[in-house]
Amino acid sequence: MIKMTPPHFIDDITLPPNQLETPASWKGQDLVNTPEKWIRTFNHAEICELETAAGNYIASGKDVGEITQAEFPLPTLSTTLSQLKETLINGIGFGVLRGLPTDNYTQLMSAAIFCGVGTHLGNARSQNAEAHILGHVRDIGAKSDDPNTRIYQTSERQTFHTDSADVVGLLCLKKAQEGGASLLVSTETIYNEMMLLRPDLAALLFQPIATDRRGEVPEGAKPFFEIPVFNWHQERLTGIYQRQYIDSAQRFDDAMRLSDLHVEALDLFDSLANESSLHLSMQLEHGDMQFVHNHSMLHDRTGFLDWPEVENRRHLFRLWLSIDGDRELPESFKQRYGSITVGDRGGIVIKGSKLNAPID
């Protein structure tokens, strides 16, 4: 439950209580030594259940991008996945499923299991203009200084951010030779700390701010969207953030200009996210599935040194999911999510496109 103190106001915007206390307002230092709170390891019977469901679906000849929950029955694991869904929406906001022996699988088998598990959590959303529900997170040699580059396609540090869906899932197929750690931080915790240090700067982040779309522009829309970093709606604090894209939005003449105070607020936000006592660092192992609630968490990845052999290089699958039973979002999120209908929002929506999952 949220610990309620009197709300306050700025320019007709209702702000949250000065401090939020929910399961999602954790500090990394409190979770780092209790991995049992956020890691769930599959047992042998559960792995067999996943392999059977995936094998049967693959035998049907259908594209993995079309998989449905009914076509991926998990009579034993469905209870665990329902609990994970509750953790994402109303709990600490993330979880890791460990122990899948992906080194023994083809990429098609890994993709079928990952997408099948995803159907028990939510509805897959397209991640690009090609309607791909399965993303490939790997270094393709993209240049990070290109304003249309997606940072996950490089080996550089990503910085803390949210993705454009309710939940982002990752399945680790190969990890880097060095680095590439996954970092998570609570949006509520950053808000709480900003309110203790500089409430004036925290208040600024409840006002709209321009964020670059990086070339993924819906028909008739601006090349940037204008959504506050912090959003207080129906007694929930929801974040949306990507600092590099906020900075690069300044290339557009009609984007709102960042004042010195805005920059100071964003710098404080970043410094708190990077505070080692506040964020949680983990190294995803081969076969780990990580699911993160974008509305309550920010995620990041450290830079990495990859293996020289192409077949060994770092490679993760990614899912974007829209979750039934999730929180309502404010009207401004339509700019980024297209729809704010619970269970049917987020992703890159292209009319007439058919969802599909590229395996290679």
Phi and psi in degrees as a GROMACS rama.xvg file:
@    title "Ramachandran Plot"
@    xaxis  label "Phi"
@    yaxis  label "Psi"
@TYPE xy
-75.9255  131.102  ILE-2
-77.0612  112.617  LYS-3
-90.7563  126.152  MET-4
-120.798  163.779  THR-5
-56.0229  131.067  PRO-6
-68.0103  160.424  PRO-7
-130.929  175.221  HIS-8
-136.235  152.952  PHE-9
-148.315  123.155  ILE-10
48.0354  48.7885  ASP-11
67.7904  10.0273  ASP-12
-99.4922  124.554  ILE-13
-79.0807  127.991  THR-14
-102.309  158.673  LEU-15
-68.1732  173.267  PRO-16
-55.7512  161.511  PRO-17
-61.0301  -32.04  ASN-18
-136.033  135.858  GLN-19
-106.026  135.407  LEU-20
-128.485  98.097  GLU-21
-134.555  170.654  THR-22
-58.3577  -22.5903  PRO-23
-86.9964  -4.2177  ALA-24
-95.6235  48.8233  SER-25
-84.9927  165.069  TRP-26
-116.147  142.268  LYS-27
-55.4225  -36.373  GLY-28
-62.8649  -20.8279  GLN-29
-89.7188  -12.9715  ASP-30
-110.312  -20.1714  LEU-31
-60.6055  -32.1465  VAL-32
-98.1558  8.67353  ASN-33
-129.095  61.1951  THR-34
-61.8001  -20.436  PRO-35
-64.2522  -16.2903  GLU-36
-78.2984  -17.5738  LYS-37
-137.671  -0.551382  TRP-38
-116.134  130.451  ILE-39
-123.81  119.701  ARG-40
-95.9407  129.59  THR-41
-65.818  143.125  PHE-42
-95.3548  175.372  ASN-43
-60.8046  -42.8784  HIS-44
-63.9021  -37.4353  ALA-45
-68.5006  -39.2639  GLU-46
-63.3472  -42.0027  ILE-47
-61.3937  -39.463  CYS-48
-62.7368  -42.378  GLU-49
-65.4679  -43.9135  LEU-50
-65.513  -37.8274  GLU-51
-65.7413  -46.1549  THR-52
-61.9426  -43.2127  ALA-53
-67.4236  -42.7012  ALA-54
-61.5609  -41.6533  GLY-55
-65.5021  -38.6529  ASN-56
-68.8969  -43.786  TYR-57
-59.3511  -39.1267  ILE-58
-63.7264  -22.6523  ALA-59
-70.7212  -19.5246  SER-60
82.2343  3.57631  GLY-61
-80.6591  155.844  LYS-62
-66.5403  137.181  ASP-63
-58.5866  -27.845  VAL-64
-67.4401  -12.1068  GLY-65
-101.637  3.66464  GLU-66
-62.6574  141.827  ILE-67
-122.185  163.81  THR-68
-60.676  -39.0648  GLN-69
-63.6408  -29.4552  ALA-70
-88.1811  1.61324  GLU-71
-135.16  68.1336  PHE-72
-69.0055  133.16  PRO-73
-132.282  75.2932  LEU-74
-59.7895  -30.9031  PRO-75
-90.1885  -49.2282  THR-76
-74.8323  -16.9131  LEU-77
-58.9297  -34.01  SER-78
-65.3985  -44.6503  THR-79
-59.907  -41.4435  THR-80
-71.109  -31.492  LEU-81
-64.7016  -39.3465  SER-82
-66.1646  -39.4342  GLN-83
-63.1501  -41.9711  LEU-84
-58.1236  -43.454  LYS-85
-64.0441  -39.1368  GLU-86
-62.1032  -40.4329  THR-87
-64.9174  -46.2246  LEU-88
-78.9366  -43.7465  ILE-89
-124.036  0.325156  ASN-90
-108.033  -138.844  GLY-91
-72.919  -12.7761  ILE-92
95.2441  4.8091  GLY-93
-161.485  164.563  PHE-94
-165.09  156.225  GLY-95
-123.707  129.494  VAL-96
-103.834  121.648  LEU-97
-119.177  153.183  ARG-98
108.143  2.96599  GLY-99
-74.1974  124.611  LEU-100
-82.2599  65.3487  PRO-101
-64.2593  -22.5979  THR-102
-62.3727  -19.9026  ASP-103
-94.8137  -1.72961  ASN-104
-105.84  157.868  TYR-105
-74.8012  163.805  THR-106
-63.7278  -31.2797  GLN-107
-64.3226  -43.3808  LEU-108
-63.5693  -44.4432  MET-109
-60.9568  -42.3635  SER-110
-65.1982  -41.8787  ALA-111
-64.0911  -42.1052  ALA-112
-64.5646  -46.4962  ILE-113
-63.1879  -48.7575  PHE-114
-66.6031  -34.3955  CYS-115
-65.6077  -43.9959  GLY-116
-59.8787  -41.1536  VAL-117
-57.2028  -35.0911  GLY-118
-65.1673  -23.2323  THR-119
-84.8279  -7.12486  HIS-120
-106.566  -36.4291  LEU-121
-174.848  -165.168  GLY-122
-103.733  126.442  ASN-123
-66.2518  141.615  ALA-124
-119.289  147.699  ARG-125
-65.6878  142.013  SER-126
-105.54  -2.39492  GLN-127
-161.299  -178.072  ASN-128
-70.0403  -12.5026  ALA-129
-90.9634  5.36857  GLU-130
63.9582  33.4405  ALA-131
-78.393  122.698  HIS-132
-89.3858  -16.136  ILE-133
-109.17  111.594  LEU-134
-93.07  155.652  GLY-135
-115.326  114.602  HIS-136
-98.2129  106.705  VAL-137
-163.31  161.744  ARG-138
-79.7919  114.961  ASP-139
-107.572  12.7847  ILE-140
83.385  13.8619  GLY-141
-65.7998  150.524  ALA-142
-91.3098  122.337  LYS-143
-67.5412  -20.5875  SER-144
-85.9586  -2.16185  ASP-145
-78.1237  123.399  ASP-146
-65.0018  -10.781  PRO-147
-104.344  3.85993  ASN-148
-74.4546  138.289  THR-149
-88.5885  123.73  ARG-150
-61.9981  -27.1106  ILE-151
-67.6459  -11.8226  TYR-152
-90.561  12.7433  GLN-153
-122.147  178.787  THR-154
-100.775  6.41627  SER-155
-84.6918  164.64  GLU-156
-56.3757  134.786  ARG-157
-81.8595  -37.8401  GLN-158
78.3608  155.433  THR-159
-66.3483  135.624  PHE-160
-161.463  172.296  HIS-161
-116.924  154.113  THR-162
-97.8685  169.783  ASP-163
-92.8516  55.5669  SER-164
-160.661  165.613  ALA-165
-60.5625  -45.9758  ASP-166
-133.722  140.549  VAL-167
-113.388  132.583  VAL-168
-117.11  145.248  GLY-169
-128.419  139.479  LEU-170
-119.703  118.181  LEU-171
-82.8741  116.211  CYS-172
-93.5572  -45.0977  LEU-173
-140.209  136.343  LYS-174
-103.443  162.793  LYS-175
-70.6713  165.083  ALA-176
-64.3391  -42.2983  GLN-177
-142.889  142.621  GLU-178
80.0276  -157.956  GLY-179
76.1809  27.0147  GLY-180
-68.7224  148.534  ALA-181
-93.1158  131.638  SER-182
-120.159  138.321  LEU-183
-130.316  145.535  LEU-184
-146.102  148.35  VAL-185
-83.7237  129.595  SER-186
-63.0834  -39.5251  THR-187
-63.85  -38.4599  GLU-188
-65.7591  -41.3883  THR-189
-61.1512  -44.7399  ILE-190
-58.6034  -48.6827  TYR-191
-57.5  -43.8963  ASN-192
-68.0908  -39.8749  GLU-193
-62.955  -37.1264  MET-194
-67.6822  -29.782  MET-195
-74.6237  -36.7769  LEU-196
-90.6531  -52.0525  LEU-197
-145.742  79.2164  ARG-198
-60.0827  -26.255  PRO-199
-66.3758  -37.42  ASP-200
-74.2905  -37.1629  LEU-201
-58.849  -42.4184  ALA-202
-61.7188  -34.2524  ALA-203
-60.6734  -31.9053  LEU-204
-79.4555  1.2067  LEU-205
-92.4084  1.72104  PHE-206
-101.429  150.443  GLN-207
-55.9142  145.577  PRO-208
-142.879  141.557  ILE-209
-78.2185  132.694  ALA-210
-130.399  126.499  THR-211
-62.6518  135.953  ASP-212
-83.0505  -8.91992  ARG-213
54.891  45.736  ARG-214
87.702  -10.7591  GLY-215
-95.1319  80.0604  GLU-216
-108.997  115.788  VAL-217
-62.9563  153.595  PRO-218
-56.099  128.12  GLU-219
81.4767  -0.0870715  GLY-220
-97.826  162.803  ALA-221
-72.4845  159.311  LYS-222
-75.2591  8.83431  PRO-223
-145.832  158.395  PHE-224
-114.123  163.851  PHE-225
-129.631  86.5258  GLU-226
-125.492  137.079  ILE-227
-60.6699  150.326  PRO-228
-64.3907  -44.8337  VAL-229
-104.215  134.617  PHE-230
-133.372  119.771  ASN-231
-104.645  110.061  TRP-232
-142.49  124.053  HIS-233
50.8313  45.7351  GLN-234
59.6363  33.0482  GLU-235
-129.934  137.028  ARG-236
-94.8723  119.667  LEU-237
-118.139  132.863  THR-238
-108.431  152.46  GLY-239
-145.489  124.072  ILE-240
-160.396  137.157  TYR-241
-158.158  99.3421  GLN-242
-60.1149  -42.4479  ARG-243
-59.8469  -35.6309  GLN-244
-78.9755  -27.1205  TYR-245
-66.0037  -45.5546  ILE-246
-64.3052  -43.58  ASP-247
-73.3284  -17.5639  SER-248
-64.9921  -18.0227  ALA-249
-68.2551  -9.53045  GLN-250
-72.0088  -15.9807  ARG-251
-93.3945  127.038  PHE-252
-60.5698  -32.3454  ASP-253
-93.2661  6.04246  ASP-254
-77.8604  142.881  ALA-255
-56.7479  135.715  MET-256
-77.3299  142.2  ARG-257
-82.6951  122.146  LEU-258
-79.6193  169.575  SER-259
-59.1057  -37.071  ASP-260
-69.1803  -36.4514  LEU-261
-60.2407  -47.3082  HIS-262
-60.9232  -40.5406  VAL-263
-63.3486  -40.6673  GLU-264
-64.9207  -43.6961  ALA-265
-66.453  -38.1425  LEU-266
-64.4901  -39.7135  ASP-267
-66.8227  -42.2509  LEU-268
-55.2646  -49.0327  PHE-269
-63.6221  -42.5196  ASP-270
-64.9254  -35.2276  SER-271
-71.2333  -41.4009  LEU-272
-59.7468  -33.873  ALA-273
-88.3613  -0.54768  ASN-274
-69.243  123.591  GLU-275
-62.985  -26.9706  SER-276
-77.2618  -17.1188  SER-277
-97.4265  -38.6275  LEU-278
-94.3774  164.341  HIS-279
-114.756  129.591  LEU-280
-109.067  136.355  SER-281
-144.294  150.591  MET-282
-105.766  114.119  GLN-283
-71.7582  130.305  LEU-284
-93.9977  163.607  GLU-285
-53.7184  128.253  HIS-286
91.2011  -6.60086  GLY-287
-72.3756  135.149  ASP-288
-111.289  121.397  MET-289
-113.044  133.258  GLN-290
-124.442  132.981  PHE-291
-132.467  132.968  VAL-292
-83.4195  110.607  HIS-293
-65.2578  -26.2437  ASN-294
-75.6142  -22.4919  HIS-295
-116.464  -10.9712  SER-296
-126.687  154.94  MET-297
-115.177  148.412  LEU-298
-127.572  161.202  HIS-299
-153.352  165.455  ASP-300
-140.632  131.982  ARG-301
-72.172  159.261  THR-302
-62.4569  161.238  GLY-303
-146.653  158.405  PHE-304
-106.135  121.657  LEU-305
-90.3921  167.795  ASP-306
-73.9794  149.018  TRP-307
-69.8847  -29.1697  PRO-308
-79.8734  128.556  GLU-309
-56.808  -40.7675  VAL-310
-69.6286  -15.5143  GLU-311
-101.709  -2.49924  ASN-312
-69.7556  152.297  ARG-313
-53.9779  132.212  ARG-314
-155.096  124.115  HIS-315
-128.371  144.68  LEU-316
-85.7538  151.46  PHE-317
-132.626  140.166  ARG-318
-122.051  144.308  LEU-319
-112.847  130.271  TRP-320
-126.006  142.669  LEU-321
-105.714  129.752  SER-322
-109.867  124.451  ILE-323
-63.5667  140.203  ASP-324
83.6165  2.59446  GLY-325
-74.6681  174.39  ASP-326
-66.813  156.33  ARG-327
-74.164  147.945  GLU-328
-112.686  150.524  LEU-329
-67.0787  160.048  PRO-330
-55.8247  -33.7276  GLU-331
-61.0238  -23.0099  SER-332
-70.3333  -13.0491  PHE-333
-60.0857  -28.5474  LYS-334
-59.1256  -36.7469  GLN-335
-101.29  -37.0874  ARG-336
-93.7083  -8.41083  TYR-337
76.9487  -60.4481  GLY-338
-121.905  153.037  SER-339
-114.667  18.8459  ILE-340
-70.3075  122.736  THR-341
-58.4253  129.375  VAL-342
89.6445  -7.85193  GLY-343
-147.112  61.4901  ASP-344
-150.658  158.682  ARG-345
90.1192  172.859  GLY-346
83.4186  -177.248  GLY-347
-103.47  101.611  ILE-348
-94.014  120.745  VAL-349
-119.509  121.814  ILE-350
-58.0079  136.189  LYS-351
79.9543  0.156727  GLY-352
-83.3622  152.96  SER-353
-110.978  124.237  LYS-354
-60.4612  138.669  LEU-355
-151.692  165.876  ASN-356
-131.147  100.626  ALA-357
-68.5012  128.803  PRO-358
-87.6313  -35.0212  ILE-359
